[in-house]
């Protein structure tokens, strides 16, 4: 915002501000030392505004300035109504989501997947603990992208799809359900409840489910391929948790919030910082065994999906 000059009286300043608004220039007048300073919000309009001010000061009683008041009021009224509608439409990602009962009725996909994750994780914790460095109880072994016994074969054959090719196609989806411990499930379900609930209500359950399935498939397949073709150790064939999908939802909300605000999702800057800080910590190895390729692939897929125009606004 920059000052372009001064006008003698309040009435004359208000008339000029009205005229500028009809020309698409956002400005304000500020009293100081008996005069009214004119400030322009957009730096790119400074030269045009100065030219208009010079013309106004040379003939402030020109009829075009008197006629501008009515048009300016109409513009302000329309802008006010737009802002009110936009405020009603926006789903703030910090907002309160209501009780669990309300969420269950409004977001069945989010709540169903959340309870499946909780139940599967709780049940898996009842099995044997660590076997050969892996949490190998039968339930986790049955849900990962490949069972522990097939991982050496996948590494030798450079084929991450050994289990899928053997007919175990459920493994394309099921790694998202089990989690590796209490902190893992609590943090992920909190994020899932927050992101998922708002996005499902905005997209509708059908579109939201399609996006979740797409993110799940992309994150699971891409991370499995990366663990064989890039890392080479097959570690992410045994990865568990819904984190990759969460980063996908975050990426989608981030892209929509930034590039399509009329979509009605607002993602606070501090939430972006927290998520990307966590993303970086995981890649730097400060958090332990993390499916970083799953996080990355989910995030990329979500951002790409967020760039696709929604075709509607609410």
Residue pairs with C-beta under 8 A, 6 or more apart in sequence:
1 39
1 40
1 41
2 39
2 40
2 43
2 46
3 37
3 38
3 39
3 40
4 38
4 39
4 40
4 46
4 49
4 50
4 53
5 37
5 38
5 50
5 53
5 57
6 32
6 35
6 36
6 37
6 38
7 13
7 16
7 29
7 35
7 36
7 38
7 53
7 56
7 57
8 35
8 36
9 36
10 29
10 31
10 36
12 36
12 60
13 29
13 36
13 38
14 29
15 60
15 65
15 66
15 68
15 69
16 29
16 38
16 52
16 53
16 56
16 60
16 65
17 27
17 28
17 29
17 38
17 72
18 65
18 68
18 69
18 71
18 72
18 73
19 52
19 56
19 64
19 65
19 68
19 72
20 26
20 27
20 40
20 49
20 52
21 27
21 68
21 72
21 75
21 76
22 68
22 71
22 72
22 75
23 48
23 52
24 45
25 40
25 42
25 45
25 48
25 49
25 52
26 40
26 41
26 42
27 38
27 39
27 40
27 41
27 49
28 38
28 39
28 41
29 36
29 37
29 38
29 39
30 36
30 37
30 39
31 37
38 49
38 53
40 46
40 49
56 62
56 65
86 262
89 262
89 264
89 313
89 314
90 264
90 265
90 266
91 198
91 201
91 202
91 264
91 265
91 266
92 266
92 268
93 194
93 195
93 198
93 253
93 257
93 265
93 266
93 267
93 268
93 271
94 268
94 271
95 198
97 103
97 193
97 194
97 197
97 198
98 106
100 111
103 110
103 111
103 193
103 197
104 111
106 197
106 200
106 201
107 196
107 197
107 200
107 201
107 205
108 205
109 196
109 200
109 205
109 208
109 209
109 212
110 192
110 193
110 196
110 197
110 200
110 208
113 176
113 192
113 196
113 212
113 242
114 189
114 192
114 193
114 196
116 177
117 176
117 177
117 178
117 179
117 185
117 188
117 189
117 192
117 242
118 185
118 189
120 139
120 143
120 177
120 178
121 177
121 178
121 179
121 184
121 185
123 139
124 135
124 137
124 139
124 140
124 178
125 181
126 137
127 137
127 138
127 139
127 140
128 136
128 137
129 135
130 136
132 148
134 148
134 238
135 180
136 148
139 178
140 178
140 240
141 147
141 148
142 174
143 170
143 171
143 174
143 175
143 177
143 178
143 240
144 171
144 174
144 175
144 178
144 237
144 238
144 239
144 240
145 160
145 163
145 171
145 172
145 175
145 220
145 224
145 236
145 237
145 238
145 239
146 154
146 160
146 162
146 163
146 171
146 224
146 234
146 237
146 238
147 163
148 238
150 162
150 163
150 166
150 237
151 234
151 237
151 238
152 234
153 159
153 162
154 160
154 161
154 162
154 228
154 234
154 237
155 228
155 232
155 233
155 234
158 228
158 229
159 165
159 228
160 224
160 225
160 227
160 228
160 229
160 234
160 237
161 224
163 171
164 171
164 172
172 216
172 217
172 220
172 221
173 213
173 216
173 217
173 220
175 220
175 239
175 240
175 241
176 216
176 220
176 240
176 241
176 242
176 244
176 245
177 240
177 242
178 240
178 241
179 185
179 188
179 240
179 241
179 242
180 240
180 241
184 241
188 241
188 242
188 243
188 246
191 246
192 242
192 246
195 246
195 249
195 250
195 253
196 208
196 212
196 249
198 253
198 265
199 208
199 211
199 249
199 252
199 253
199 265
200 208
202 263
202 264
202 265
202 314
203 211
211 252
211 305
212 245
212 249
214 301
214 305
215 244
215 245
215 248
215 249
215 298
215 301
215 302
215 305
216 244
216 245
218 248
218 297
218 298
218 301
219 244
219 245
219 247
219 248
219 294
219 297
219 298
219 301
220 244
220 294
222 293
222 294
222 297
222 301
223 236
223 239
223 244
223 291
223 293
223 294
223 297
224 236
224 237
226 236
226 293
226 297
227 233
227 234
227 235
227 236
227 237
227 239
227 293
228 234
228 237
230 293
231 293
235 289
236 291
236 293
236 294
239 291
239 294
241 291
243 290
243 291
243 294
243 295
243 298
244 291
244 294
244 295
244 297
244 298
245 298
246 298
247 275
247 279
247 295
247 296
247 298
247 299
247 302
248 298
248 299
248 301
248 302
248 305
249 302
250 275
250 299
250 302
251 298
251 299
251 300
251 301
251 302
251 303
251 304
251 305
251 306
252 302
252 303
252 305
252 306
253 265
253 267
253 302
253 306
254 267
254 272
254 302
254 303
254 306
255 302
255 303
255 305
255 306
255 307
256 263
256 265
256 306
256 310
257 263
257 265
257 266
257 267
258 267
259 306
259 307
260 306
260 309
260 310
262 313
263 310
263 313
264 313
264 314
278 287
279 295
279 299
281 287
282 290
282 292
282 295
283 292
